[in-house]
C-alpha cells in the first residue's frame, strides 16, 4: 500500500471512529456488532409499530379496527396494502 493510501484510510477511519472504539476490533467482531445493531433496529421498529396501533385504538375507541393483514413490513401502494418491491428497498437501483 502506498503511503497516501494508508494516510487516507487512517483519516477515513478517524472520521468514522473518532474515539477509536473499534480500532482494534477484528472483522468477526465488527460483523457481530452490525448484526446486533440490525436486530435492535428491527425490534425497535416492531415495538413502535405495535405502539402506534395501540394508540390508534385508544384514540378511536368507537371504531372496530380490522387488523387482519396488518403488517409492519408492508406498505400502502395505490390504495392497497402490499409487500415492498425488492427494488424499492435499494435506492441505488433507481
Buried (B, 14 or more C-beta within 10 A) or exposed (E): EEEEEEEEEEEEEEEEEEEEEEEEEEEEEEEEEEEEEEEEEEEEEEEEBEEEEEEEEEEEEEEEEEEEEEEBEEEEEEEEEEEEEEEEEEEEEE
